[in-house]
Amino acid sequence: MQNAIKIKRVIDDGSKEEKEIYELPEDSSRYCLLGKAIGINMNHCIILGSKHKNGFWHRVYGYRIIQNWEIEKMMFEAMKKIRPEIEPYITVAFFERLT
């Protein structure tokens, strides 16, 4: 495996949960795409994934950062007008492991 990152979430009872997800290589035939998120950083993309995919937290195993310059640039330029301090967006694809 490549790089692993720790992701965290707060459960309804206020406790915290943490797990590792792994950066996957291009040839990821043993993994199924859960979805893609465009956000201001990795944590933002994870939050978006959690909100838009049932069981995301338990299903996500890996990620891949994707170069999606056209959409990222468009979103960045639009947000820059509202918040000049904002940093460029990233696109992240999330995967679950096939059994």
C-alpha positions in Angstrom: 0.0 0.0 0.0 1.0 3.6 -0.5 0.3 6.4 1.9 -2.3 5.9 4.6 -4.2 8.8 6.2 -6.3 8.8 9.4 -9.8 10.0 9.1 -12.0 10.9 12.1 -15.6 11.4 12.8 -17.8 12.3 15.8 -20.6 9.9 16.6 -24.0 11.0 17.8 -23.2 10.3 21.4 -20.2 12.6 21.2 -17.5 10.0 21.1 -14.9 10.0 18.3 -14.0 7.3 15.8 -10.8 7.0 13.7 -9.7 4.8 10.9 -7.1 4.6 8.2 -7.7 4.8 4.5 -5.1 4.1 1.9 -3.9 5.9 -1.3 -4.6 3.5 -4.1 -2.5 3.0 -7.3 -4.0 3.6 -10.7 -4.6 -0.1 -11.4 -7.2 -0.6 -8.6 -9.2 -3.5 -10.1 -9.8 -5.0 -6.6 -11.7 -1.8 -5.5 -15.1 -0.3 -6.4 -15.6 3.4 -6.7 -17.9 4.8 -4.0 -17.9 8.3 -5.4 -15.9 11.5 -6.0 -15.9 14.7 -4.0 -14.6 18.2 -4.9 -13.6 20.1 -1.8 -11.1 22.6 -0.3 -9.1 19.8 1.4 -9.2 16.1 2.2 -11.3 16.6 5.3 -13.9 18.5 3.4 -14.1 15.8 0.7 -14.5 13.1 3.4 -17.4 15.1 5.0 -19.0 15.4 1.6 -18.6 11.7 1.0 -20.1 10.8 4.4 -23.1 13.0 3.7 -23.8 11.7 0.2 -23.1 7.9 0.4 -24.9 5.5 2.6 -22.5 3.6 4.9 -19.6 5.7 3.6 -17.6 5.5 6.9 -17.8 1.7 7.1 -17.3 1.1 3.4 -14.5 3.5 2.5 -11.1 1.7 2.2 -9.0 3.9 -0.1 -8.7 7.1 -2.1 -7.1 8.6 -5.1 -6.5 12.3 -5.7 -7.7 13.1 -9.2 -6.6 16.0 -11.4 -9.8 17.7 -12.4 -8.4 21.1 -13.4 -11.4 22.4 -15.3 -14.0 22.0 -12.6 -11.6 22.8 -9.7 -10.5 26.0 -11.4 -14.1 27.0 -12.1 -15.1 26.5 -8.4 -12.0 28.2 -7.1 -12.6 31.3 -9.2 -16.2 31.5 -8.2 -15.4 31.2 -4.4 -12.4 33.6 -4.7 -14.9 36.4 -5.3 -16.7 35.5 -2.0 -13.7 34.5 0.1 -10.3 35.8 -1.3 -8.3 33.8 1.2 -9.6 30.4 -0.1 -7.2 27.9 -1.4 -7.5 25.7 -4.6 -9.9 22.8 -4.6 -9.0 19.1 -4.9 -11.0 16.2 -6.4 -10.8 12.9 -4.5 -12.2 9.5 -5.6 -13.1 7.1 -2.7 -13.1 3.3 -3.0 -14.4 0.3 -1.1 -12.6 -3.0 -1.2 -14.2 -5.9 -3.2 -14.3 -9.2 -1.4 
